[in-house]
Amino acid sequence: MRTRDMLISLAMLAVCAGCSTAVPVPSPGLLLYVTTYDAFNDDWDLYEGELSALVVDAGQNPVLQIGVDDVQEGAFTVLDQQFGNFDLIVDAYQQEGPEFPNAPGFGVLFRHQDNRNYYLFMISGDGYYQVSRRVGGVDEVLSDWIDSPVINQGQAVNTIRVIAEGSAFSFFVNDVQLPLCLTIWNPQVPGECQVAGQQDFSPGAVAMQLVDDTFAQGRIGLGARSFDVGGIVVTFDNLLVCGPQAEPPVPYRCELQLPEPDAS
């Protein structure tokens, strides 16, 4: 099933980016948005240049392509639709750019208010992940960079999943939920974080959810950034946004549980 075939009946759930009206709470498992970038791409902010966000043909498979030519720069695009609670799944692929030690970061923006206020879940091409928040144009790390064997490194596809329900957020890569370090990660001992307010490290400081109420709703987006080496290209495809469930299934693709259209 491609792009907008399922979206017409869901249009009542869309809220324009500039509206202040609260987004309705979706039913668990309800499909809110889907795209394979084969049509209706005007919903996304697309642009060319040294920092770019474009829809391109990869063979006969259209994808969203983010390009960053310069160093220490980032580019992203956001969808012209607001979400509060959601279960988002997308495939990401590092098409061009360095690997270790200057691999790019790429991932999902969510509850985006404007370019100065949003959350960001990012993985890197050398197997790390981080959660951050931008407030008033100032970037704040919420979960420090952590390396994980579940992230496919180099030119490989990674399925990224973010679940937001109220002020609680969970993060997955390749159908594995990732632990968070909400203070400081111990670089010497994988799996240990620094206990808040203390110098000791402990596995007990690791959290499986982030709780933060800075932004209650907003747009979703996809992006990439370079570090010390530019010339990166990351593609995204097969984006799904669903209503979250109390016990999220793993693995999960909510479009698979949609009923078949009535032939009559």
VEXDREN-863200 format. One record per residue (C-alpha): residue number from 0; residue in three letters; x, y, z. Coordinates in Angstrom, 3 decimals, decimal comma, always signed. Layout:
N
+-------+------+----------+----------+----------+
! marro ! zafi !       px !       py !       pz !
+-------+------+----------+----------+----------+
!   NUM !  ALA !        X !        Y !        Z !
...
+-------+------+----------+----------+----------+
This chain:
264
+-------+------+----------+----------+----------+
! marro ! zafi !       px !       py !       pz !
+-------+------+----------+----------+----------+
!     0 !  MET !   +0,000 !   +0,000 !   +0,000 !
!     1 !  ARG !   +1,567 !   +3,286 !   -1,108 !
!     2 !  THR !   +1,671 !   +6,783 !   +0,337 !
!     3 !  ARG !   -1,759 !   +8,444 !   +0,376 !
!     4 !  ASP !   -4,071 !   +5,532 !   -0,361 !
!     5 !  MET !   -4,816 !   +5,250 !   +3,344 !
!     6 !  LEU !   -4,548 !   +8,916 !   +4,278 !
!     7 !  ILE !   -7,750 !  +10,373 !   +2,871 !
!     8 !  SER !   -9,890 !   +8,812 !   +5,582 !
!     9 !  LEU !   -7,387 !   +9,998 !   +8,187 !
!    10 !  ALA !   -7,362 !  +13,656 !   +7,166 !
!    11 !  MET !   -9,498 !  +14,671 !  +10,140 !
!    12 !  LEU !   -6,522 !  +13,878 !  +12,379 !
!    13 !  ALA !   -4,231 !  +16,386 !  +10,700 !
!    14 !  VAL !   -3,687 !  +19,714 !  +12,414 !
!    15 !  CYS !   -1,895 !  +22,535 !  +10,617 !
!    16 !  ALA !   +1,598 !  +23,416 !  +11,829 !
!    17 !  GLY !   +0,609 !  +26,910 !  +12,889 !
!    18 !  CYS !   -2,499 !  +25,949 !  +14,886 !
!    19 !  SER !   -2,609 !  +25,984 !  +18,664 !
!    20 !  THR !   -5,485 !  +23,488 !  +18,873 !
!    21 !  ALA !   -4,556 !  +20,352 !  +20,791 !
!    22 !  VAL !   -3,969 !  +17,328 !  +18,585 !
!    23 !  PRO !   -6,532 !  +14,546 !  +19,224 !
!    24 !  VAL !   -5,259 !  +11,504 !  +21,110 !
!    25 !  PRO !   -5,138 !   +8,681 !  +18,536 !
!    26 !  SER !   -6,520 !   +5,210 !  +19,118 !
!    27 !  PRO !   -3,839 !   +2,575 !  +19,793 !
!    28 !  GLY !   -2,501 !   +1,176 !  +16,532 !
!    29 !  LEU !   -4,385 !   +3,669 !  +14,348 !
!    30 !  LEU !   -2,411 !   +4,583 !  +11,216 !
!    31 !  LEU !   -1,916 !   +8,358 !  +11,237 !
!    32 !  TYR !   +0,480 !   +8,860 !   +8,326 !
!    33 !  VAL !   +2,438 !   +6,797 !   +5,813 !
!    34 !  THR !   +4,714 !   +7,679 !   +2,920 !
!    35 !  THR !   +7,128 !   +5,959 !   +0,580 !
!    36 !  TYR !   +7,929 !   +9,311 !   -1,110 !
!    37 !  ASP !   +6,389 !   +8,310 !   -4,414 !
!    38 !  ALA !   +3,782 !  +11,116 !   -4,338 !
!    39 !  PHE !   +2,343 !  +14,037 !   -2,338 !
!    40 !  ASN !   +5,788 !  +15,245 !   -1,242 !
!    41 !  ASP !   +4,615 !  +18,853 !   -0,940 !
!    42 !  ASP !   +3,847 !  +17,961 !   +2,686 !
!    43 !  TRP !   +7,617 !  +18,127 !   +3,347 !
!    44 !  ASP !   +9,999 !  +21,104 !   +3,344 !
!    45 !  LEU !  +12,256 !  +20,368 !   +0,349 !
!    46 !  TYR !  +15,225 !  +22,486 !   -0,762 !
!    47 !  GLU !  +18,528 !  +22,358 !   -2,675 !
!    48 !  GLY !  +22,050 !  +23,584 !   -1,888 !
!    49 !  GLU !  +25,034 !  +22,606 !   +0,265 !
!    50 !  LEU !  +22,418 !  +21,655 !   +2,845 !
!    51 !  SER !  +19,603 !  +19,871 !   +1,042 !
!    52 !  ALA !  +16,441 !  +17,864 !   +1,501 !
!    53 !  LEU !  +15,170 !  +16,303 !   -1,730 !
!    54 !  VAL !  +13,057 !  +13,430 !   -2,990 !
!    55 !  VAL !  +15,117 !  +11,429 !   -5,498 !
!    56 !  ASP !  +14,729 !   +8,186 !   -7,413 !
!    57 !  ALA !  +16,922 !   +5,384 !   -6,108 !
!    58 !  GLY !  +16,487 !   +3,040 !   -9,047 !
!    59 !  GLN !  +12,708 !   +2,854 !   -9,201 !
!    60 !  ASN !  +12,317 !   +3,529 !   -5,494 !
!    61 !  PRO !  +11,826 !   +7,200 !   -4,493 !
!    62 !  VAL !  +13,479 !   +8,165 !   -1,205 !
!    63 !  LEU !  +13,933 !  +11,295 !   +0,873 !
!    64 !  GLN !  +17,579 !  +12,352 !   +0,621 !
!    65 !  ILE !  +19,343 !  +14,641 !   +3,107 !
!    66 !  GLY !  +22,683 !  +16,078 !   +1,998 !
!    67 !  VAL !  +25,282 !  +17,951 !   +4,072 !
!    68 !  ASP !  +28,371 !  +19,117 !   +2,162 !
!    69 !  ASP !  +30,080 !  +21,165 !   +4,893 !
!    70 !  VAL !  +31,561 !  +20,188 !   +8,257 !
!    71 !  GLN !  +29,757 !  +20,670 !  +11,581 !
!    72 !  GLU !  +26,497 !  +21,348 !   +9,782 !
!    73 !  GLY !  +23,062 !  +19,771 !   +9,680 !
!    74 !  ALA !  +20,007 !  +19,666 !   +7,443 !
!    75 !  PHE !  +16,508 !  +18,427 !   +8,081 !
!    76 !  THR !  +12,997 !  +18,525 !   +6,733 !
!    77 !  VAL !   +9,727 !  +18,481 !   +8,659 !
!    78 !  LEU !   +6,265 !  +17,235 !   +7,761 !
!    79 !  ASP !   +3,438 !  +19,771 !   +7,596 !
!    80 !  GLN !   +1,338 !  +17,903 !  +10,144 !
!    81 !  GLN !   +1,243 !  +17,897 !  +13,934 !
!    82 !  PHE !   +1,327 !  +14,914 !  +16,291 !
!    83 !  GLY !   +1,082 !  +14,546 !  +20,043 !
!    84 !  ASN !   +1,206 !  +10,836 !  +20,878 !
!    85 !  PHE !   +2,702 !   +8,666 !  +18,148 !
!    86 !  ASP !   +4,634 !   +5,515 !  +17,266 !
!    87 !  LEU !   +6,986 !   +6,444 !  +14,391 !
!    88 !  ILE !   +8,985 !   +3,979 !  +12,282 !
!    89 !  VAL !  +11,342 !   +4,868 !   +9,415 !
!    90 !  ASP !  +14,185 !   +3,231 !   +7,464 !
!    91 !  ALA !  +17,437 !   +5,229 !   +7,283 !
!    92 !  TYR !  +20,475 !   +4,547 !   +5,098 !
!    93 !  GLN !  +23,887 !   +6,246 !   +5,085 !
!    94 !  GLN !  +24,479 !   +6,449 !   +1,335 !
!    95 !  GLU !  +27,658 !   +8,554 !   +1,345 !
!    96 !  GLY !  +30,089 !   +9,864 !   +3,932 !
!    97 !  PRO !  +32,829 !   +8,758 !   +6,309 !
!    98 !  GLU !  +32,706 !   +5,882 !   +8,720 !
!    99 !  PHE !  +34,653 !   +5,716 !  +12,000 !
!   100 !  PRO !  +35,743 !   +8,114 !  +13,483 !
!   101 !  ASN !  +33,844 !  +10,869 !  +11,635 !
!   102 !  ALA !  +30,623 !   +9,085 !  +10,756 !
!   103 !  PRO !  +27,587 !  +11,371 !  +10,417 !
!   104 !  GLY !  +24,595 !  +11,457 !  +12,692 !
!   105 !  PHE !  +21,047 !  +11,046 !  +11,363 !
!   106 !  GLY !  +17,588 !  +10,421 !  +12,697 !
!   107 !  VAL !  +14,207 !  +11,779 !  +13,759 !
!   108 !  LEU !  +13,091 !  +15,197 !  +14,969 !
!   109 !  PHE !   +9,822 !  +15,184 !  +16,881 !
!   110 !  ARG !   +7,447 !  +17,612 !  +18,572 !
!   111 !  HIS !   +9,087 !  +20,265 !  +16,426 !
!   112 !  GLN !   +7,735 !  +23,749 !  +17,163 !
!   113 !  ASP !  +10,119 !  +25,694 !  +14,940 !
!   114 !  ASN !  +13,820 !  +25,502 !  +14,071 !
!   115 !  ARG !  +14,750 !  +26,609 !  +17,593 !
!   116 !  ASN !  +12,571 !  +24,193 !  +19,563 !
!   117 !  TYR !  +12,308 !  +20,408 !  +19,147 !
!   118 !  TYR !  +13,501 !  +16,960 !  +20,302 !
!   119 !  LEU !  +16,015 !  +14,911 !  +18,290 !
!   120 !  PHE !  +16,864 !  +11,194 !  +18,337 !
!   121 !  MET !  +20,013 !  +10,554 !  +16,327 !
!   122 !  ILE !  +22,129 !   +7,513 !  +15,509 !
!   123 !  SER !  +25,553 !   +7,583 !  +13,877 !
!   124 !  GLY !  +27,120 !   +5,601 !  +11,063 !
!   125 !  ASP !  +29,674 !   +4,159 !  +13,496 !
!   126 !  GLY !  +27,095 !   +2,703 !  +15,879 !
!   127 !  TYR !  +26,209 !   +5,348 !  +18,498 !
!   128 !  TYR !  +22,943 !   +7,028 !  +19,500 !
!   129 !  GLN !  +21,907 !  +10,169 !  +21,394 !
!   130 !  VAL !  +18,756 !  +12,012 !  +22,478 !
!   131 !  SER !  +18,822 !  +15,802 !  +22,650 !
!   132 !  ARG !  +16,492 !  +18,767 !  +22,933 !
!   133 !  ARG !  +16,725 !  +22,239 !  +21,427 !
!   134 !  VAL !  +15,037 !  +24,988 !  +23,431 !
!   135 !  GLY !  +15,243 !  +28,589 !  +22,301 !
!   136 !  GLY !  +18,021 !  +27,685 !  +19,880 !
!   137 !  VAL !  +20,189 !  +26,087 !  +22,589 !
!   138 !  ASP !  +21,011 !  +22,369 !  +22,216 !
!   139 !  GLU !  +20,787 !  +20,260 !  +25,376 !
!   140 !  VAL !  +21,869 !  +16,601 !  +25,613 !
!   141 !  LEU !  +19,203 !  +14,495 !  +27,334 !
!   142 !  SER !  +20,859 !  +11,093 !  +26,863 !
!   143 !  ASP !  +24,579 !  +11,057 !  +26,121 !
!   144 !  TRP !  +26,118 !   +9,218 !  +23,142 !
!   145 !  ILE !  +26,075 !   +5,448 !  +23,698 !
!   146 !  ASP !  +27,474 !   +2,763 !  +21,405 !
!   147 !  SER !  +25,251 !   -0,190 !  +20,556 !
!   148 !  PRO !  +25,845 !   -3,387 !  +18,572 !
!   149 !  VAL !  +22,256 !   -3,289 !  +17,261 !
!   150 !  ILE !  +23,059 !   -0,300 !  +15,009 !
!   151 !  ASN !  +24,248 !   -1,355 !  +11,561 !
!   152 !  GLN !  +27,384 !   +0,607 !  +10,721 !
!   153 !  GLY !  +28,495 !   +2,154 !   +7,436 !
!   154 !  GLN !  +26,370 !   +1,828 !   +4,304 !
!   155 !  ALA !  +23,543 !   -0,164 !   +5,815 !
!   156 !  VAL !  +19,846 !   +0,275 !   +6,559 !
!   157 !  ASN !  +18,719 !   +0,958 !  +10,137 !
!   158 !  THR !  +15,070 !   +0,966 !  +11,147 !
!   159 !  ILE !  +14,533 !   +3,791 !  +13,639 !
!   160 !  ARG !  +11,494 !   +3,890 !  +15,910 !
!   161 !  VAL !  +10,375 !   +6,588 !  +18,356 !
!   162 !  ILE !   +7,324 !   +6,214 !  +20,621 !
!   163 !  ALA !   +5,869 !   +9,278 !  +22,324 !
!   164 !  GLU !   +2,995 !   +9,040 !  +24,787 !
!   165 !  GLY !   +2,399 !  +12,097 !  +26,902 !
!   166 !  SER !   +5,729 !  +13,100 !  +28,416 !
!   167 !  ALA !   +7,279 !   +9,605 !  +28,056 !
!   168 !  PHE !   +9,495 !   +8,635 !  +25,108 !
!   169 !  SER !  +11,018 !   +5,293 !  +24,055 !
!   170 !  PHE !  +13,609 !   +4,679 !  +21,352 !
!   171 !  PHE !  +14,326 !   +1,627 !  +19,197 !
!   172 !  VAL !  +16,752 !   +0,680 !  +16,429 !
!   173 !  ASN !  +16,238 !   -2,480 !  +14,387 !
!   174 !  ASP !  +13,446 !   -3,636 !  +16,706 !
!   175 !  VAL !  +15,546 !   -3,366 !  +19,887 !
!   176 !  GLN !  +14,648 !   -0,847 !  +22,585 !
!   177 !  LEU !  +17,693 !   +1,197 !  +23,574 !
!   178 !  PRO !  +18,670 !   +2,108 !  +27,150 !
!   179 !  LEU !  +19,252 !   +5,773 !  +27,931 !
!   180 !  CYS !  +21,916 !   +7,470 !  +29,997 !
!   181 !  LEU !  +20,266 !  +10,562 !  +31,412 !
!   182 !  THR !  +23,422 !  +11,798 !  +33,164 !
!   183 !  ILE !  +26,922 !  +10,693 !  +32,067 !
!   184 !  TRP !  +27,794 !   +7,400 !  +30,377 !
!   185 !  ASN !  +30,762 !   +5,453 !  +31,748 !
!   186 !  PRO !  +33,175 !   +5,128 !  +28,789 !
!   187 !  GLN !  +35,112 !   +2,331 !  +30,531 !
!   188 !  VAL !  +32,217 !   +0,023 !  +31,383 !
!   189 !  PRO !  +29,407 !   -0,425 !  +28,822 !
!   190 !  GLY !  +25,996 !   -0,396 !  +30,455 !
!   191 !  GLU !  +26,866 !   +1,905 !  +33,351 !
!   192 !  CYS !  +25,753 !   +5,483 !  +33,888 !
!   193 !  GLN !  +26,718 !   +8,037 !  +36,477 !
!   194 !  VAL !  +24,182 !   +8,317 !  +39,275 !
!   195 !  ALA !  +22,662 !  +11,785 !  +39,343 !
!   196 !  GLY !  +24,405 !  +13,982 !  +41,906 !
!   197 !  GLN !  +27,144 !  +11,416 !  +42,606 !
!   198 !  GLN !  +30,494 !  +10,403 !  +41,144 !
!   199 !  ASP !  +29,680 !   +6,679 !  +41,173 !
!   200 !  PHE !  +28,618 !   +4,752 !  +38,087 !
!   201 !  SER !  +25,842 !   +2,200 !  +38,248 !
!   202 !  PRO !  +23,739 !   +0,065 !  +35,886 !
!   203 !  GLY !  +20,763 !   +1,267 !  +37,914 !
!   204 !  ALA !  +21,151 !   +4,749 !  +36,485 !
!   205 !  VAL !  +20,214 !   +3,491 !  +33,022 !
!   206 !  ALA !  +16,630 !   +4,309 !  +32,024 !
!   207 !  MET !  +14,491 !   +2,691 !  +29,341 !
!   208 !  GLN !  +12,331 !   +5,802 !  +28,889 !
!   209 !  LEU !  +12,907 !   +9,523 !  +28,760 !
!   210 !  VAL !  +10,357 !  +11,615 !  +30,651 !
!   211 !  ASP !  +10,227 !  +15,269 !  +29,613 !
!   212 !  ASP !   +7,290 !  +17,662 !  +29,273 !
!   213 !  THR !   +8,932 !  +20,547 !  +27,417 !
!   214 !  PHE !   +6,878 !  +20,036 !  +24,227 !
!   215 !  ALA !   +3,442 !  +18,414 !  +24,232 !
!   216 !  GLN !   +2,976 !  +18,208 !  +20,455 !
!   217 !  GLY !   +4,568 !  +19,329 !  +17,218 !
!   218 !  ARG !   +5,727 !  +18,267 !  +13,786 !
!   219 !  ILE !   +7,960 !  +15,313 !  +12,969 !
!   220 !  GLY !  +11,068 !  +15,550 !  +10,798 !
!   221 !  LEU !  +14,052 !  +13,684 !   +9,404 !
!   222 !  GLY !  +17,608 !  +14,966 !   +9,283 !
!   223 !  ALA !  +21,352 !  +14,410 !   +9,239 !
!   224 !  ARG !  +24,458 !  +16,241 !  +10,399 !
!   225 !  SER !  +28,179 !  +16,125 !   +9,764 !
!   226 !  PHE !  +30,933 !  +16,322 !  +12,333 !
!   227 !  ASP !  +34,555 !  +16,814 !  +11,221 !
!   228 !  VAL !  +34,009 !  +15,568 !   +7,647 !
!   229 !  GLY !  +31,330 !  +16,764 !   +5,221 !
!   230 !  GLY !  +30,046 !  +15,266 !   +2,008 !
!   231 !  ILE !  +27,379 !  +13,073 !   +3,614 !
!   232 !  VAL !  +24,173 !  +11,757 !   +2,094 !
!   233 !  VAL !  +21,516 !   +9,922 !   +4,113 !
!   234 !  THR !  +18,255 !   +8,577 !   +2,699 !
!   235 !  PHE !  +14,972 !   +7,801 !   +4,437 !
!   236 !  ASP !  +12,060 !   +5,655 !   +3,298 !
!   237 !  ASN !   +8,965 !   +3,742 !   +4,470 !
!   238 !  LEU !   +7,823 !   +6,219 !   +7,115 !
!   239 !  LEU !   +4,899 !   +5,144 !   +9,303 !
!   240 !  VAL !   +3,229 !   +7,042 !  +12,120 !
!   241 !  CYS !   +0,703 !   +5,176 !  +14,279 !
!   242 !  GLY !   -1,139 !   +5,614 !  +17,545 !
!   243 !  PRO !   +1,008 !   +4,211 !  +20,394 !
!   244 !  GLN !   -0,048 !   +1,197 !  +22,445 !
!   245 !  ALA !   +0,344 !   +0,639 !  +26,177 !
!   246 !  GLU !   +2,552 !   -2,407 !  +25,505 !
!   247 !  PRO !   +4,241 !   -1,666 !  +22,164 !
!   248 !  PRO !   +4,681 !   -4,833 !  +20,073 !
!   249 !  VAL !   +8,200 !   -5,551 !  +18,824 !
!   250 !  PRO !   +8,609 !   -5,822 !  +15,902 !
!   251 !  TYR !   +5,627 !   -3,788 !  +14,754 !
!   252 !  ARG !   +4,273 !   -2,306 !  +11,524 !
!   253 !  CYS !   +0,848 !   -0,871 !  +12,198 !
!   254 !  GLU !   -0,222 !   -0,779 !   +8,534 !
!   255 !  LEU !   -0,214 !   -4,590 !   +8,511 !
!   256 !  GLN !   -3,240 !   -4,703 !  +10,795 !
!   257 !  LEU !   -5,415 !   -2,428 !   +8,673 !
!   258 !  PRO !   -8,565 !   -4,109 !   +7,353 !
!   259 !  GLU !   -8,770 !   -4,733 !   +3,633 !
!   260 !  PRO !  -10,869 !   -2,134 !   +1,723 !
!   261 !  ASP !  -14,523 !   -3,057 !   +1,262 !
!   262 !  ALA !  -14,872 !   -4,354 !   -2,292 !
!   263 !  SER !  -18,440 !   -3,140 !   -2,421 !
+-------+------+----------+----------+----------+
